[in-house]
Amino acid sequence: EIAALGLRPDLVLCSGAARARATLALVLPELGTPPPEVIYDDAIYMATPEDVIARLRALSPGQDRALKVLVVGHNPGFEEVTQLLLGDGEAAAHDGMGEKFPTCALAVLTFDIAQWRDVAPGTGKLTHFLTPARLS
């Protein structure tokens, strides 16, 4: 479904935790070839929303040119960072996420920013919210 929607990332930031790695291992073959660059980062494990935003802002030269970045991590931080990035102006998008951000959910946000270092709370727009239940 990710590839069919044209959501193939240029870069993947993945928690170093075994469950996050296992989830990514299931997704990578669906992203086509060559696979995107993958960076395993233990700091993403149980990261706060502010930590996730800081990690995106700190993409190194070369990595910061990635137009699509997939971040694989854990709740509650990822549900919270999605809500924080959407800000108050996206009430309909919040409603679309339902009452729960389930395991293996994919929230796709777009940003009208020049560089990743410009990502900030309230700058994202939710374009897709996929859950395992919606794919079956």
PEVENWO-V381456 format. One record per residue. N is the residue number from 1. RES is the residue in one letter. PSI is psi as a letter, one per 20 degrees, with the letter a starting at -180 (* if undefined). Layout:
n res psi
N RES PSI
N RES PSI
This chain:
n res psi
1 E h
2 I g
3 A h
4 A h
5 L j
6 G k
7 L k
8 R o
9 P q
10 D h
11 L q
12 V p
13 L o
14 C p
15 S q
16 G i
17 A q
18 A g
19 R h
20 A g
21 R g
22 A g
23 T g
24 L h
25 A h
26 L h
27 V h
28 L g
29 P h
30 E i
31 L i
32 G a
33 T q
34 P q
35 P q
36 P r
37 E p
38 V p
39 I o
40 Y p
41 D o
42 D h
43 A i
44 I h
45 Y p
46 M k
47 A q
48 T r
49 P h
50 E h
51 D g
52 V g
53 I g
54 A h
55 R g
56 L g
57 R h
58 A j
59 L p
60 S r
61 P p
62 G g
63 Q h
64 D i
65 R i
66 A p
67 L h
68 K p
69 V p
70 L p
71 V p
72 V o
73 G b
74 H q
75 N q
76 P i
77 G h
78 F h
79 E g
80 E g
81 V h
82 T g
83 Q h
84 L g
85 L h
86 L h
87 G a
88 D h
89 G i
90 E l
91 A g
92 A h
93 A g
94 H g
95 D h
96 G h
97 M i
98 G a
99 E i
100 K q
101 F n
102 P r
103 T p
104 C j
105 A q
106 L o
107 A p
108 V o
109 L q
110 T q
111 F p
112 D m
113 I q
114 A h
115 Q q
116 W h
117 R i
118 D i
119 V p
120 A r
121 P p
122 G j
123 T i
124 G q
125 K p
126 L p
127 T h
128 H q
129 F o
130 L p
131 T q
132 P h
133 A h
134 R i
135 L i
136 S *
